[in-house]
Amino acid sequence: MKNLLETARTITVTGKQETFENFDRLTAWIDGYIRIMAELETALDMPDTDHRQTWDKIAVIADTIGHYLAAQDEWLADHDASLSMEITEVRRSIRNFNDLTG
């Protein structure tokens, strides 16, 4: 069985194509953006922070994360479809084996 989560995939995010070697790399990328966003949110508590600029950065990162999450959902849906086809094939093979052995 081919594990789609372990294959490379190219996705387009905010008009830019990016290739991830596997699903875990995409997840790590998303986690990195979430950490950056958390740091920016923490910076909002600092008195010398340009709040308008920080909120703009947070908004851009949140939008980017949304695109990555959509790509992640699509990747998982493709994996689920592949698993369903494999399960169907295994069931068919079992039925055929049972028919042959009587």
C-alpha positions in Angstrom: 0.0 0.0 0.0 1.3 3.4 -0.9 1.2 5.8 2.1 0.2 9.2 0.6 1.3 10.9 3.8 4.9 9.9 3.1 5.0 11.2 -0.5 6.1 14.7 -1.5 3.4 17.1 -2.5 3.5 20.6 -4.1 0.9 23.0 -3.0 0.1 26.6 -3.8 -0.1 29.0 -0.9 -0.8 32.7 -1.5 0.2 32.4 -5.1 3.5 30.7 -4.3 4.2 27.0 -5.0 5.9 25.0 -2.2 6.9 21.4 -2.1 6.8 19.4 1.1 8.7 16.1 1.3 5.8 14.6 3.4 2.8 15.4 5.5 4.8 15.7 8.7 6.9 18.5 7.1 3.7 20.4 6.2 2.5 20.0 9.8 5.8 21.2 11.2 5.6 24.3 8.8 2.1 25.1 10.2 3.3 24.7 13.8 6.1 27.1 13.0 3.7 29.8 11.8 1.5 29.2 14.9 4.6 29.8 17.1 5.4 33.0 15.2 1.8 34.2 15.6 1.9 33.4 19.4 5.1 35.5 19.7 3.4 38.4 17.9 0.4 38.2 20.2 2.7 38.2 23.2 4.4 41.3 21.8 1.1 43.1 21.9 1.5 43.3 25.7 4.8 45.2 25.3 4.5 49.0 25.6 6.8 49.8 22.7 5.0 47.6 20.2 3.5 49.1 17.1 0.1 47.5 17.5 -1.2 48.3 14.1 1.8 46.7 12.4 1.7 43.7 14.7 -2.0 43.1 14.1 -1.3 43.3 10.3 1.4 40.7 10.6 -0.9 38.5 12.7 -3.7 38.8 10.1 -1.3 37.8 7.3 0.0 34.8 9.2 -3.5 33.7 10.1 -4.5 33.8 6.5 -1.4 31.9 5.5 -2.1 29.2 8.1 -5.7 28.9 6.7 -4.2 28.1 3.3 -1.8 25.5 4.8 -4.6 23.9 6.8 -6.8 23.7 3.6 -3.9 21.9 1.9 -3.5 19.6 4.9 -7.2 18.8 4.8 -7.0 17.9 1.1 -3.9 15.8 1.7 -5.7 13.9 4.4 -8.8 13.5 2.3 -6.7 12.0 -0.5 -5.1 9.6 2.0 -8.5 8.6 3.3 -9.7 7.9 -0.2 -6.6 5.8 -0.9 -7.2 3.8 2.3 -10.8 3.2 1.3 -9.7 1.8 -2.0 -7.2 -0.5 -0.4 -9.8 -1.8 2.1 -12.2 -2.5 -0.8 -9.5 -4.4 -2.6 -8.6 -6.4 0.5 -12.3 -7.3 1.0 -12.5 -8.3 -2.7 -9.4 -10.5 -2.4 -10.8 -12.2 0.7 -14.1 -12.9 -1.1 -12.3 -14.2 -4.1 -10.1 -16.4 -2.0 -13.2 -17.8 -0.2 -14.8 -18.5 -3.5 -11.8 -20.4 -4.7 -11.4 -22.5 -1.5 -15.1 -23.2 -1.2 
